[in-house]
Amino acid sequence: WYEVDRWPSGVALRGDYAIVGGDEGGGWILDVSDPKLPPQTVRVPSGMQAKQVAREGSLLCAALGVNGVNLVDMTDPWNPVSLSTIDTPGIATGVAIDGAIVCVADMIEGMHVIDISEPDEPMFIGSVRTGGDAATIACAGHAAFVGKRTSNVIDAIDISEPSAPRRVGEFEAPRRPLGMV
């Protein structure tokens, strides 16, 4: 185990590294290659709250609440570089990456799709209302799933056309979804 100095709010794993979102003041990168040793750590370069984190290759994406989404270059995990931040209309509480697409759970504003093919210049390309507080998200291929903060409902979103995502259904989980992968 590793004790962090703030509330951890999300984890993304890749190989020997764990990236932990911090509810206040960014997050941490932990080398977990040897679980018997205390992990080496470094702070993620964001002075803002990281509500949830996701990673694709060397790119880290952090949902920053009222400050939108931050993209960080993790090519050298011990020297992360903030590439860009894109503000969202609502409160970005969840992010998921699939290739060059980031899906954002943005509370009452629903879900947004961001093109990150040029990470230093991310662009909004689509959005959809989700009928509730979009709090957590997972995406892969042509589908995204958005969990609500105030109910047990998970929305199924078709993102086969990222510029025109559409809600195609919903299902009820046994409890409110606090995180999804």
C-alpha positions in Angstrom: 0.0 0.0 0.0 1.0 3.6 -0.4 -0.3 6.6 1.5 -1.0 9.7 -0.5 -1.4 13.2 1.1 -4.9 13.8 -0.4 -8.0 11.8 -1.3 -7.2 9.5 -4.2 -10.0 9.7 -6.8 -9.1 7.5 -9.7 -6.4 5.0 -10.9 -5.0 4.2 -14.3 -2.5 1.3 -14.7 0.0 0.6 -17.4 2.8 -1.8 -17.1 4.9 -1.0 -14.0 3.2 2.3 -13.3 0.0 3.4 -11.5 -1.3 6.9 -12.0 -3.4 8.0 -9.2 -5.7 11.0 -9.5 -5.7 13.3 -6.5 -8.9 15.0 -5.4 -6.9 18.1 -4.7 -3.7 19.2 -6.3 -3.1 16.9 -9.3 -2.1 13.3 -8.8 0.8 10.9 -8.5 2.8 8.4 -10.6 3.9 5.3 -8.7 6.4 2.8 -9.8 4.8 -0.5 -8.7 7.3 -2.9 -10.5 8.2 -4.5 -7.1 5.2 -4.6 -4.8 7.4 -5.5 -1.9 9.2 -2.2 -2.0 7.7 1.3 -1.3 7.0 2.8 -4.7 8.9 5.7 -6.2 6.6 8.6 -6.8 6.3 11.8 -8.7 3.5 14.4 -8.8 1.5 14.8 -12.0 1.9 18.4 -13.3 -1.5 19.8 -12.5 -2.3 22.2 -9.8 -5.9 21.3 -10.1 -8.2 18.5 -8.8 -7.8 15.3 -10.8 -11.3 13.7 -10.5 -10.4 10.7 -12.7 -7.5 9.7 -14.8 -7.1 7.5 -18.0 -4.0 6.5 -20.0 -3.4 5.5 -23.6 0.2 4.8 -24.5 2.3 7.7 -23.3 -0.7 10.1 -22.9 -2.4 10.7 -19.6 -5.8 12.4 -19.4 -7.1 13.8 -16.2 -10.7 15.1 -15.5 -10.2 18.4 -13.6 -13.7 19.2 -12.4 -14.6 22.8 -13.2 -11.2 23.2 -15.1 -12.0 20.7 -17.8 -9.5 18.0 -19.0 -5.7 18.0 -18.9 -3.5 16.0 -21.3 -0.1 15.0 -20.0 2.9 13.5 -22.0 4.1 10.5 -20.0 6.9 9.4 -22.4 9.3 9.8 -19.4 7.1 8.9 -16.4 9.5 10.7 -14.0 9.3 13.9 -16.0 5.6 14.3 -17.0 4.9 17.3 -19.2 1.5 19.0 -19.4 0.5 19.4 -23.0 -2.8 21.1 -22.9 -6.0 21.7 -21.0 -9.4 22.0 -22.6 -12.3 23.5 -20.6 -15.7 21.7 -20.7 -19.0 23.4 -20.2 -19.8 21.6 -17.0 -17.8 19.7 -14.3 -15.5 17.1 -15.9 -15.6 14.2 -13.4 -14.8 11.2 -15.6 -12.5 10.5 -18.6 -11.9 7.5 -20.8 -9.5 7.3 -23.8 -9.8 5.0 -26.8 -7.2 5.8 -29.5 -7.4 9.4 -30.4 -10.8 9.9 -28.8 -11.4 11.1 -25.2 -14.9 10.7 -23.8 -15.7 13.0 -20.9 -18.5 12.7 -18.3 -19.4 16.3 -17.6 -22.1 16.2 -15.0 -25.3 18.0 -16.1 -23.8 18.8 -19.5 -23.8 15.0 -20.4 -21.0 13.4 -22.3 -18.5 15.1 -24.7 -16.2 13.6 -27.3 -12.8 15.2 -27.8 -10.3 14.5 -30.6 -6.8 14.3 -29.2 -5.0 13.3 -32.4 -3.0 16.4 -31.8 -2.7 16.4 -28.0 -1.4 19.9 -27.8 -4.5 21.1 -29.6 -7.5 19.0 -28.5 -10.9 19.7 -30.1 -14.5 19.1 -29.1 -16.1 17.0 -31.9 -19.4 15.9 -30.3 -21.6 15.7 -27.3 -24.8 14.1 -26.0 -27.2 14.8 -23.1 -27.4 11.9 -20.7 -30.5 12.7 -18.7 -28.7 13.1 -15.4 -25.4 13.8 -13.7 -22.8 12.1 -15.8 -20.1 11.2 -13.3 -18.0 8.3 -14.5 -17.3 6.8 -17.9 -15.8 4.0 -19.9 -15.3 3.7 -23.6 -14.0 1.2 -26.2 -14.5 0.8 -29.9 -18.0 2.2 -30.8 -19.4 2.3 -27.3 -19.3 4.5 -24.2 -21.0 3.8 -20.9 -21.8 6.7 -18.6 -22.6 6.2 -14.9 -24.7 8.7 -13.1 -23.9 10.4 -9.8 -27.5 10.6 -8.5 -28.9 7.2 -9.6 -28.0 3.6 -10.5 -28.6 4.2 -14.2 -25.8 3.6 -16.7 -26.4 5.1 -20.2 -25.1 3.2 -23.3 -23.8 5.7 -25.9 -23.0 4.8 -29.6 -19.8 6.7 -30.5 -19.3 5.0 -33.9 -19.7 8.5 -35.3 -17.7 10.5 -32.7 -19.1 13.8 -34.0 -22.6 12.6 -33.4 -22.7 10.4 -30.3 -26.2 9.1 -29.5 -27.8 7.5 -26.4 -29.0 4.1 -27.4 -30.1 2.6 -24.1 -29.7 2.4 -20.4 -29.6 -0.2 -17.7 -29.8 -0.1 -13.9 -26.9 -1.2 -11.8 -27.4 -2.6 -8.3 -25.8 0.5 -6.8 -24.6 3.9 -8.0 -21.5 3.4 -10.2 -18.5 5.2 -8.6 -16.1 4.2 -11.3 -16.0 2.1 -14.5 -13.3 0.4 -16.7 
